[in-house]
Amino acid sequence: MAYNPMKQMITSYLASPQGQEMIREYLSSPEGQKAICEFTSTKKGRQAMKHALPSILSCLCLPADLQSEVTRTLKEIP
């Protein structure tokens, strides 16, 4: 993979406290929620979310059986 300085700079910012705050604020906003819904309405968006959601679920304080059920259901989504 070729070195991409812009990608590295964006990744570093998103990993910083300021970047994390920006992500939180955006995802909590009506615009961010609309963007997520639009993204997940596409085939590539659904595939990306199916890949990311198990990691997200593992960070939440949910009962293990609920996490397992969600993970199982994700595998059924086309």
N, C-alpha and C positions, 0 to 999 in steps of 0.2 A: 504494500500500500504506500502510495506517495505521501510525503510529509505535506500537510496542509496547515500553514500557520494560522489562518483565520479560524479553522475548526478548533485548533488547540486553544486559541484565545477565547473563543466562545465557551468551550468546555471548561476552561479554568474559571471563567466568570460565573458560570452556572453552578460550579462547585463551591464558590465562595459564599459567605453569609449574605452578602448583598444580592447575589444571584438567587440564592434560595428564597430570600424574602420576595424578590421580584416574581419568581415562579409561583409562590404561595398566593400572592396578591392577584396575579393574573388568573390562576386556576379558580380562585374564589369569586372572581368577577362574573357578571352576566356574559361579557364578551368571551372570557376564557371558557366558560361552560358551553357556550354556543360553538366555539371552535372545536372543543372536544367532541360534541355531538356530530358536527359536520365531519370531523376526521374519522370517527368510528362508523359513519354511514358508508364509508368506502371499503372495498375489499382489503386494500393494503392497510388501512387504518384499523380494521377489525383484527387483522393478523398481528399487527404491532401491539395492540392492546391485549390480545390473548397471550402474547409472549410476556408482556410487562405485568399484567395483573397478578399472577402468582407471587411475584416478588413484592408487589405492593401489599397484597394480603398478608404476607408473612410478617410485615412490619406493624400490622394493626393488632390490637388486642381483641381478637375474635376467637370464639370457641373453635377448637381444632376440627370438630365435625362440620361446622359451617364453612371453614376454609376448604376442607376436603370436598364438600358438596359444590362449592363455587368452582373449584379447580376442575372437578368432574364435568360440570355443566359447560365450562369454557371449552372443553374438548369436543363437545357436541355442536358448538356453534360453527356454521360453515364459513 
